[in-house]
Amino acid sequence: LAELLAKVPEGQTVIVLCHYPIGTPPELKPESFAHGLEDKQDLGDVLLASNRRILYLHGHIHWPWQWDYDGNPKVTTLNAGAPMLTGNRYPYGQGFLSLDWPEGADWPSAITRHVRDASGAWQTTSQTPANAPM
C-alpha cells in the first residue's frame, strides 16, 4: 500500500474503501481486538506516512461518524452507519451521507448527513470535512 500511495501525484486525494475502520473517534468505545481489523494501527501508520490527503470510507460499526484519524486531518474517516437502524439519536434511521465535491477540487466542500424526521421528510446536516462528529 505504501508503494501504491507513493505513486499518487502530489495534490491528489486518495479514497480508500474498506469494510473495517482504522479506529474509532475518542468519544466512542474502542472496538474489541476480536471484532476489528487486526493490523489497523499499521494501516493507519501507512496512511499517515503517505503525505497524501486520504478519505477513508468504511462501515462495520453501525454508528455514523466523521473523524480525522489520530487527530490528523490528512486522513479523514467516514462511517455512514446503518441507514435504517433506529435508536435514541436516530429514531427514524441513520440515513445516508453525500459529499459535495466540486469539479477540479482536491477535497469535498461539504459532507452532508441526510436523515428522516417523524413526518418522513429528509433533514440535512452539512459539515465541512474537518474533525466534526456527525
Backbone torsions as a table, in degrees:
resi	resn	phi	psi	omega
1	LEU	NA	-41.3	179.5
2	ALA	-59.4	-40.6	179.0
3	GLU	-65.2	-41.2	178.3
4	LEU	-64.9	-43.6	-179.9
5	LEU	-63.9	-34.8	179.2
6	ALA	-64.8	-22.9	-179.7
7	LYS	-83.8	-11.1	179.1
8	VAL	-74.1	126.9	-179.2
9	PRO	-60.0	146.6	176.3
10	GLU	-51.6	141.5	176.1
11	GLY	85.4	-8.7	178.1
12	GLN	-93.7	137.9	178.0
13	THR	-82.0	143.1	176.0
14	VAL	-107.8	133.0	174.3
15	ILE	-109.4	122.0	178.5
16	VAL	-110.2	128.8	176.6
17	LEU	-111.0	128.3	-179.9
18	CYS	-150.8	146.0	177.3
19	HIS	-65.0	-41.8	-173.8
20	TYR	-93.3	144.8	172.8
21	PRO	-76.0	162.3	175.5
22	ILE	-97.4	4.1	178.4
23	GLY	167.3	177.8	176.7
24	THR	-125.2	149.3	177.3
25	PRO	-56.9	150.6	-175.5
26	PRO	-56.2	-29.4	-177.4
27	GLU	-78.6	-7.5	178.4
28	LEU	-105.5	155.0	177.8
29	LYS	-66.9	133.3	177.3
30	PRO	-64.6	151.6	175.8
31	GLU	-66.5	149.7	173.4
32	SER	-72.7	154.5	-177.5
33	PHE	-56.6	-40.9	-176.0
34	ALA	-75.5	-10.2	-175.9
35	HIS	-100.8	-18.5	-171.5
36	GLY	-110.1	-168.9	178.9
37	LEU	-76.0	123.3	-172.8
38	GLU	-59.1	-41.2	-176.0
39	ASP	-109.1	36.8	-175.2
40	LYS	-63.7	-34.4	178.0
41	GLN	-64.6	-43.1	177.9
42	ASP	-62.6	-43.0	178.3
43	LEU	-62.1	-45.8	178.2
44	GLY	-60.1	-40.4	178.6
45	ASP	-62.9	-41.9	178.9
46	VAL	-64.4	-42.7	-179.7
47	LEU	-64.3	-43.4	179.8
48	LEU	-66.9	-35.5	-177.8
49	ALA	-75.8	-10.6	-173.0
50	SER	-73.1	-17.0	-176.3
51	ASN	59.9	27.4	173.6
52	ARG	-119.2	150.9	173.3
53	ARG	-78.6	127.8	-173.4
54	ILE	-126.3	133.5	172.0
55	LEU	-107.8	113.0	-174.2
56	TYR	-104.2	107.1	-177.7
57	LEU	-101.0	130.7	-176.6
58	HIS	-151.2	178.8	176.9
59	GLY	-135.3	-125.5	175.6
60	HIS	75.5	-53.8	177.8
61	ILE	-93.5	127.9	-173.2
62	HIS	-85.5	58.9	177.7
63	TRP	-151.7	127.7	-176.3
64	PRO	-77.7	145.0	172.4
65	TRP	-161.6	161.6	169.0
66	GLN	-129.1	123.5	-172.3
67	TRP	-150.3	134.1	173.5
68	ASP	-80.6	115.5	-175.3
69	TYR	-55.5	127.9	177.8
70	ASP	56.2	25.5	-179.4
71	GLY	74.8	9.7	-176.4
72	ASN	-104.9	115.3	-177.0
73	PRO	-68.4	-2.7	175.3
74	LYS	-69.4	-26.1	-179.3
75	VAL	-126.6	102.9	179.4
76	THR	-102.2	127.0	178.9
77	THR	-101.9	138.6	176.6
78	LEU	-125.4	126.7	174.0
79	ASN	-118.4	116.8	-179.0
80	ALA	-71.4	-17.6	-176.7
81	GLY	79.7	-152.8	179.8
82	ALA	-118.3	107.8	-170.4
83	PRO	-50.1	-38.8	-175.3
84	MET	-100.6	-2.6	-178.1
85	LEU	-70.1	128.2	-179.4
86	THR	-105.1	161.5	179.2
87	GLY	-178.3	-173.5	-177.6
88	ASN	-58.9	-45.0	-177.4
89	ARG	-76.9	-30.5	-179.5
90	TYR	-127.7	74.8	-175.1
91	PRO	-65.7	-18.1	-179.3
92	TYR	-116.9	22.8	179.5
93	GLY	104.3	155.3	-177.2
94	GLN	-81.7	-10.2	175.6
95	GLY	72.5	-146.8	-176.5
96	PHE	-148.3	169.4	178.6
97	LEU	-108.4	150.0	166.7
98	SER	-132.7	148.5	178.4
99	LEU	-113.7	127.2	172.7
100	ASP	-90.4	112.3	-174.3
101	TRP	-127.9	93.8	-178.9
102	PRO	-59.0	143.6	179.5
103	GLU	-57.4	131.8	178.7
104	GLY	86.0	-11.3	-179.7
105	ALA	-77.5	151.6	179.6
106	ASP	-94.4	0.4	-179.6
107	TRP	-156.9	149.8	178.7
108	PRO	-60.5	146.1	176.8
109	SER	-84.3	-21.6	177.3
110	ALA	-157.6	150.2	171.8
111	ILE	-121.0	123.9	-172.1
112	THR	-119.3	131.0	173.5
113	ARG	-97.0	131.8	179.1
114	HIS	-114.1	120.4	177.6
115	VAL	-133.3	151.1	178.2
116	ARG	-84.7	148.8	173.9
117	ASP	-101.7	-173.9	-175.2
118	ALA	-60.8	-27.6	179.7
119	SER	-85.2	-6.0	-178.1
120	GLY	92.4	-1.9	179.9
121	ALA	-77.9	147.5	178.3
122	TRP	-81.0	131.2	174.2
123	GLN	-112.4	142.4	-178.1
124	THR	-122.5	144.8	172.6
125	THR	-127.0	111.7	-176.7
126	SER	-101.1	138.3	-179.5
127	GLN	-134.4	149.7	170.4
128	THR	-72.4	155.6	-176.4
129	PRO	-75.9	37.1	175.2
130	ALA	-92.3	-178.7	-178.6
131	ASN	-66.9	88.7	-178.2
132	ALA	-136.0	125.2	176.9
133	PRO	-69.5	152.2	-179.4
134	MET	-100.6	NA	NA
